[in-house]
Amino acid sequence: MVVGQSADVPGWGDIRWGTAKAVALKALQPFAAHECNRTSSAACADAAGADVLAIEKYTFNNAFNNVTFTVLLFFTPKNGLSKAVMTAEDKRDAFEKVLAELTVRFGRPGLQSEYGDDELIYTTWTWQKAHGKLSLESEERSGIFTLTYEPRH
């Protein structure tokens, strides 16, 4: 990567926006991707009724310091891949490592917000790129954080 130039968000990993679910499922078989239904996993229970593929334990190669994510890939019949949501627990300062890696790769976030009260604080960082948007969200009390990839409309 050229200094000063940040990465785009053309999809999730090697799966581009608009990719059909069947194509993505085949490409993601090495990661044990499966179709979501109400009973397939706890992660899928929240996505019930949607056209979703799940990867229960996904670790990026050489990125995010081996943080393990649950990944949900959302599809629509007309537009193919339309959203990717990755969730992880903030073990061993995982959130800070992910934020640092995203900042190196995508540049400084264009939007940062924090809201909540004394008991519960939500923080969101957002990167807008030519082909997509990436958001990193943290909910302080739960110790869980989420990365959301979406195409730019």
FIVO-641670 format. One record per residue (C-alpha): residue number from 1; residue in one letter; x, y, z. Coordinates in Angstrom, 2 decimals, decimal comma. Last residue first. Example, Ala and Ser with C-alpha at 12.3 -4.5 7.8 and 13.67 -1.06 7.14 Angstrom:
2
@resi:2&resn:S&X:13,67&Y:-1,06&Z:7,14 .
@resi:1&resn:A&X:12,30&Y:-4,50&Z:7,80 .
% end
This chain:
153
@resi:153&resn:H&X:-25,26&Y:3,58&Z:-1,55 .
@resi:152&resn:R&X:-21,88&Y:2,52&Z:-0,21 .
@resi:151&resn:P&X:-21,77&Y:-1,19&Z:0,41 .
@resi:150&resn:E&X:-21,82&Y:-2,34&Z:4,04 .
@resi:149&resn:Y&X:-19,23&Y:-3,82&Z:6,41 .
@resi:148&resn:T&X:-20,07&Y:-3,95&Z:10,12 .
@resi:147&resn:L&X:-17,46&Y:-4,65&Z:12,81 .
@resi:146&resn:T&X:-18,84&Y:-5,42&Z:16,26 .
@resi:145&resn:F&X:-17,53&Y:-5,30&Z:19,80 .
@resi:144&resn:I&X:-18,35&Y:-7,33&Z:22,89 .
@resi:143&resn:G&X:-17,11&Y:-6,57&Z:26,41 .
@resi:142&resn:S&X:-20,70&Y:-6,32&Z:27,59 .
@resi:141&resn:R&X:-20,17&Y:-3,15&Z:29,66 .
@resi:140&resn:E&X:-18,32&Y:-1,05&Z:27,09 .
@resi:139&resn:E&X:-20,52&Y:-1,56&Z:24,05 .
@resi:138&resn:S&X:-18,16&Y:-1,08&Z:21,14 .
@resi:137&resn:E&X:-18,88&Y:-0,41&Z:17,50 .
@resi:136&resn:L&X:-16,54&Y:-0,47&Z:14,51 .
@resi:135&resn:S&X:-18,17&Y:0,69&Z:11,29 .
@resi:134&resn:L&X:-17,01&Y:0,12&Z:7,71 .
@resi:133&resn:K&X:-18,61&Y:1,76&Z:4,70 .
@resi:132&resn:G&X:-18,31&Y:0,74&Z:1,11 .
@resi:131&resn:H&X:-17,29&Y:1,32&Z:-2,47 .
@resi:130&resn:A&X:-15,48&Y:4,67&Z:-2,40 .
@resi:129&resn:K&X:-14,75&Y:4,62&Z:1,34 .
@resi:128&resn:Q&X:-16,54&Y:5,86&Z:4,46 .
@resi:127&resn:W&X:-14,82&Y:4,78&Z:7,72 .
@resi:126&resn:T&X:-16,90&Y:4,87&Z:10,90 .
@resi:125&resn:W&X:-15,98&Y:4,65&Z:14,60 .
@resi:124&resn:T&X:-18,74&Y:3,96&Z:17,12 .
@resi:123&resn:T&X:-18,73&Y:4,05&Z:20,93 .
@resi:122&resn:Y&X:-21,53&Y:2,86&Z:23,19 .
@resi:121&resn:I&X:-21,41&Y:3,56&Z:26,94 .
@resi:120&resn:L&X:-23,59&Y:1,86&Z:29,53 .
@resi:119&resn:E&X:-23,76&Y:2,48&Z:33,27 .
@resi:118&resn:D&X:-22,84&Y:6,16&Z:33,52 .
@resi:117&resn:D&X:-24,93&Y:7,02&Z:30,48 .
@resi:116&resn:G&X:-24,84&Y:6,40&Z:26,75 .
@resi:115&resn:Y&X:-23,26&Y:7,99&Z:23,73 .
@resi:114&resn:E&X:-19,96&Y:8,12&Z:21,90 .
@resi:113&resn:S&X:-19,34&Y:9,07&Z:18,31 .
@resi:112&resn:Q&X:-16,45&Y:8,97&Z:15,89 .
@resi:111&resn:L&X:-16,78&Y:9,77&Z:12,21 .
@resi:110&resn:G&X:-14,22&Y:9,87&Z:9,43 .
@resi:109&resn:P&X:-12,06&Y:7,20&Z:11,02 .
@resi:108&resn:R&X:-8,33&Y:7,79&Z:10,46 .
@resi:107&resn:G&X:-6,91&Y:5,69&Z:7,67 .
@resi:106&resn:F&X:-8,30&Y:2,44&Z:6,27 .
@resi:105&resn:R&X:-5,45&Y:-0,02&Z:6,87 .
@resi:104&resn:V&X:-3,53&Y:1,63&Z:9,69 .
@resi:103&resn:T&X:-6,74&Y:2,83&Z:11,36 .
@resi:102&resn:L&X:-8,30&Y:-0,61&Z:10,99 .
@resi:101&resn:E&X:-5,26&Y:-2,23&Z:12,62 .
@resi:100&resn:A&X:-5,33&Y:0,22&Z:15,56 .
@resi:99&resn:L&X:-9,07&Y:-0,31&Z:16,10 .
@resi:98&resn:V&X:-8,60&Y:-4,09&Z:15,96 .
@resi:97&resn:K&X:-5,77&Y:-4,01&Z:18,49 .
@resi:96&resn:E&X:-7,77&Y:-1,73&Z:20,81 .
@resi:95&resn:F&X:-10,77&Y:-4,07&Z:20,62 .
@resi:94&resn:A&X:-8,68&Y:-7,17&Z:21,31 .
@resi:93&resn:D&X:-7,37&Y:-5,78&Z:24,59 .
@resi:92&resn:R&X:-6,68&Y:-9,27&Z:25,96 .
@resi:91&resn:K&X:-10,29&Y:-10,40&Z:25,45 .
@resi:90&resn:D&X:-12,71&Y:-7,89&Z:23,94 .
@resi:89&resn:E&X:-15,21&Y:-10,44&Z:22,67 .
@resi:88&resn:A&X:-15,87&Y:-10,59&Z:18,95 .
@resi:87&resn:T&X:-18,63&Y:-9,85&Z:16,45 .
@resi:86&resn:M&X:-18,39&Y:-9,57&Z:12,66 .
@resi:85&resn:V&X:-21,30&Y:-8,29&Z:10,58 .
@resi:84&resn:A&X:-21,24&Y:-8,40&Z:6,77 .
@resi:83&resn:K&X:-23,79&Y:-6,62&Z:4,57 .
@resi:82&resn:S&X:-25,33&Y:-6,66&Z:1,09 .
@resi:81&resn:L&X:-23,93&Y:-9,77&Z:-0,57 .
@resi:80&resn:G&X:-26,32&Y:-10,54&Z:-3,44 .
@resi:79&resn:N&X:-28,29&Y:-7,53&Z:-4,75 .
@resi:78&resn:K&X:-31,61&Y:-8,92&Z:-6,04 .
@resi:77&resn:P&X:-31,96&Y:-12,07&Z:-3,93 .
@resi:76&resn:T&X:-30,63&Y:-10,28&Z:-0,84 .
@resi:75&resn:F&X:-27,67&Y:-11,52&Z:1,17 .
@resi:74&resn:F&X:-26,36&Y:-11,03&Z:4,71 .
@resi:73&resn:L&X:-22,99&Y:-12,41&Z:5,84 .
@resi:72&resn:L&X:-22,75&Y:-13,18&Z:9,57 .
@resi:71&resn:V&X:-19,30&Y:-13,62&Z:11,07 .
@resi:70&resn:T&X:-18,41&Y:-14,75&Z:14,61 .
@resi:69&resn:F&X:-14,94&Y:-13,44&Z:15,27 .
@resi:68&resn:T&X:-11,63&Y:-14,72&Z:16,69 .
@resi:67&resn:V&X:-8,88&Y:-12,16&Z:17,36 .
@resi:66&resn:N&X:-5,60&Y:-13,50&Z:15,98 .
@resi:65&resn:N&X:-3,71&Y:-10,20&Z:16,19 .
@resi:64&resn:F&X:-6,26&Y:-8,24&Z:14,10 .
@resi:63&resn:A&X:-4,57&Y:-9,30&Z:10,89 .
@resi:62&resn:N&X:-2,01&Y:-11,94&Z:9,93 .
@resi:61&resn:N&X:-4,66&Y:-14,37&Z:8,68 .
@resi:60&resn:F&X:-8,08&Y:-13,22&Z:9,84 .
@resi:59&resn:T&X:-9,65&Y:-15,52&Z:12,43 .
@resi:58&resn:Y&X:-13,18&Y:-16,84&Z:11,97 .
@resi:57&resn:K&X:-14,98&Y:-18,99&Z:14,51 .
@resi:56&resn:E&X:-18,71&Y:-19,39&Z:13,87 .
@resi:55&resn:I&X:-18,89&Y:-18,56&Z:10,17 .
@resi:54&resn:A&X:-22,46&Y:-17,78&Z:9,20 .
@resi:53&resn:L&X:-24,35&Y:-17,33&Z:5,93 .
@resi:52&resn:V&X:-27,57&Y:-15,31&Z:5,94 .
@resi:51&resn:D&X:-30,80&Y:-14,86&Z:3,96 .
@resi:50&resn:A&X:-32,88&Y:-13,36&Z:6,79 .
@resi:49&resn:G&X:-35,67&Y:-15,13&Z:8,65 .
@resi:48&resn:A&X:-33,59&Y:-15,83&Z:11,73 .
@resi:47&resn:A&X:-30,64&Y:-13,44&Z:12,07 .
@resi:46&resn:D&X:-30,78&Y:-13,28&Z:15,88 .
@resi:45&resn:A&X:-30,96&Y:-17,08&Z:16,14 .
@resi:44&resn:C&X:-28,03&Y:-17,40&Z:13,73 .
@resi:43&resn:A&X:-25,46&Y:-16,34&Z:16,31 .
@resi:42&resn:A&X:-26,85&Y:-18,89&Z:18,77 .
@resi:41&resn:S&X:-26,37&Y:-21,65&Z:16,22 .
@resi:40&resn:S&X:-28,08&Y:-23,85&Z:13,60 .
@resi:39&resn:T&X:-31,52&Y:-23,81&Z:15,23 .
@resi:38&resn:R&X:-33,11&Y:-20,66&Z:13,82 .
@resi:37&resn:N&X:-31,50&Y:-21,06&Z:10,41 .
@resi:36&resn:C&X:-28,26&Y:-19,78&Z:9,06 .
@resi:35&resn:E&X:-26,54&Y:-21,26&Z:6,04 .
@resi:34&resn:H&X:-23,04&Y:-22,55&Z:6,71 .
@resi:33&resn:A&X:-19,46&Y:-21,38&Z:6,45 .
@resi:32&resn:A&X:-16,92&Y:-23,93&Z:7,72 .
@resi:31&resn:F&X:-13,96&Y:-21,61&Z:6,99 .
@resi:30&resn:P&X:-12,62&Y:-23,78&Z:4,13 .
@resi:29&resn:Q&X:-16,20&Y:-23,71&Z:2,75 .
@resi:28&resn:L&X:-16,06&Y:-19,93&Z:2,21 .
@resi:27&resn:A&X:-15,74&Y:-19,91&Z:-1,59 .
@resi:26&resn:K&X:-18,65&Y:-22,37&Z:-1,97 .
@resi:25&resn:L&X:-20,88&Y:-20,39&Z:0,37 .
@resi:24&resn:A&X:-19,95&Y:-17,13&Z:-1,39 .
@resi:23&resn:V&X:-20,96&Y:-18,51&Z:-4,80 .
@resi:22&resn:A&X:-24,26&Y:-19,86&Z:-3,42 .
@resi:21&resn:K&X:-24,97&Y:-16,52&Z:-1,69 .
@resi:20&resn:A&X:-24,56&Y:-14,50&Z:-4,87 .
@resi:19&resn:T&X:-21,84&Y:-11,84&Z:-4,90 .
@resi:18&resn:G&X:-23,30&Y:-8,32&Z:-5,06 .
@resi:17&resn:W&X:-20,63&Y:-6,70&Z:-2,89 .
@resi:16&resn:R&X:-17,38&Y:-8,64&Z:-3,27 .
@resi:15&resn:I&X:-16,34&Y:-11,75&Z:-1,33 .
@resi:14&resn:D&X:-12,53&Y:-11,79&Z:-1,03 .
@resi:13&resn:G&X:-12,62&Y:-10,34&Z:2,47 .
@resi:12&resn:W&X:-15,97&Y:-8,59&Z:2,90 .
@resi:11&resn:G&X:-16,95&Y:-6,25&Z:0,09 .
@resi:10&resn:P&X:-15,29&Y:-3,49&Z:-1,93 .
@resi:9&resn:V&X:-14,27&Y:-1,58&Z:1,24 .
@resi:8&resn:D&X:-11,34&Y:0,58&Z:0,07 .
@resi:7&resn:A&X:-7,83&Y:0,65&Z:1,51 .
@resi:6&resn:S&X:-6,01&Y:3,82&Z:2,42 .
@resi:5&resn:Q&X:-3,46&Y:5,85&Z:0,47 .
@resi:4&resn:G&X:-1,15&Y:8,08&Z:2,48 .
@resi:3&resn:V&X:1,82&Y:5,76&Z:2,05 .
@resi:2&resn:V&X:1,27&Y:3,45&Z:-0,91 .
@resi:1&resn:M&X:0,00&Y:0,00&Z:0,00 .
% end
